[in-house]
Amino acid sequence: MMSKAKLVSMIGAAAAALAVSTVAYFEGYVPVVYADPIGRMAVCYGHDDQMLRLGERYTREQCETLLADDLVKHAAALDCFKRPLTDGQKAAIVSFAFNVGAGAVCKSTMARKANAGYPSVEWCSELKRWTLAGGRVLPGLVKRREAEYRLCTS
């Protein structure tokens, strides 16, 4: 699987393993295209693509490839952090970017605080503010942000 190898080369083996397991756990494996909580078409491990057709099926291998491709794309958010990052911080940022997009991560208070030299416990706590989808707090996002915070501060 080329994408997984690319992810490992971009962020390291430990960070890649943490990011893959975190995103897979919180997104869940759904091999049939579905509408997510805010009505966007998704499949597999939360792969978001509005060209998907409701009910279309994917194999486990296709899903794993999509997940790796998505994480490679969202790992670009790490370029916005101008400080050394731990494996846990890399994994948390990539998981967060998977949800909100690399652009939002790069413009976030979290990135600004990290780059300004704030302690990780402070800049990582910004993750906990991102719990809304479709204008409402989702319990799954609250749990995910707590897990990302724990990764980020570990």
N, C-alpha and C positions, 0 to 999 in steps of 0.2 A: 504494500500500500504506500504509494509515493507521498501522498499528503501527510500521512502520519510521520514519515521520515523527515519531511520538510518542517513539520511542527517541532519535532525534536531538535532539528538543527537550528531552528529560530530561537527557541526558548529553553532548551535543555530537556533531558529525559525526565528528570524528577518533576519539573514544572509542567511538562506536557502530560505526564501521567495524572497529576493532580487536577489539571484543567479538564482533561477528558472525563475523569471519574466524577468531578463536581457537576459539570454540565449534563452528563448522561443521567446522573442521579436526579437532578432537579427537573430536567426536561422530561425524563421518562422515555421509554421506547414505545413508539406508536407507529407501526409500519404502514398505516393507512392514513391518507391525507384527511385532515380534520380542520375545523375552525377553532383557533385558540380562544382564550377568554375575551379577547377584544375583537374577535371576528376575522383575524388574519389566517390565511391558509398556511398550514404547517404539516410536517411529516417527520417521522423518525425520531430524532432527538431535538425537536424544536426547530428544524430547518424551515426557515420562513421564505416562501416564494409564492408570489401572488399569481403565478402562471400554473400552479398545481391544480389538479382537478380533484374535487371532493370524492373520496372513496378509492382513489388510485392506490395500488399496493406497491410496496418496496421490499426488497430482501434485506436481511440483516447486513449483508456485505455492502449493499448500496447505502444503507443507513450509516454504517461506520465510515464509509468514504465521505458522505455528505458532512458528517460531524467533523472529521479531520479537516476537510476543505473549509468549513465554516470557521473553525478555530484558527487555521492559518490566516484567513482573511481578518479576523478580529484581533489577532496578535499584533497587528499594526498599531494598536493603541499603546503598546509598550514603548514605541518610539517617542511618545510624548512625555515620558518620564526620564528626566535628565539626571538620575541618581542611580546608584547600584540597587538592584532589587533582589530580594530573596526568591527562592522557588515558590514559596507560598504567596508572596506578593504578585509574582508573575501570573500564577494560576488564578488568583482572585481577580486580577485586572482583566485577564482574557475571558473569564467567565462573565464578569460584569459587562464587558464590551459585547459579548455574544448577545446579551439582552438589550442593551441600549445603543449599541453602535460605537465604533471607534471614535467617530467625531464627537459624540456626546461625552465620552470619557476624556478626550483631549481638552475639551472646553470646561470640564468640571472643576469644582472647588477642590476635589480630591487631588487632581493633577497639579493644580496651582499650589496647594499646600505642600505636596510631596516635593515639588521642585523648589519651593521656598525654604526647604530644610526642616519643616515641622517633623516632630517625632512620628513614627509610623502609627502609634496608637491613636494619634489625632487625625492624621490624613486618612487613615483606613476607616475611621468612624464615619466618614462622609458616605461610605457605601450604604449605611443604614438609612439614609434619607431617601433612597431610590426604591420605594415600595409601591408606587402607583402604576396602574395600567388601566387605560381607558378612564382615567380620572378617579379611580377608586383604589384603596389599599387592598392588595391581594395577599392572603395569609401565606401562600407559597413563596411570594417575593420577600416577605418579612423573614421567613426561614432561610431562604437562599442568601439574602444579604447578611444575615447573622453568620452563616457558614463561611461566606466570602470574607467577612471581617475576621473571623477566627484564623482563616488561612493567611490573611494579609498581616496579621500581628504575630504569627507563629515564627 
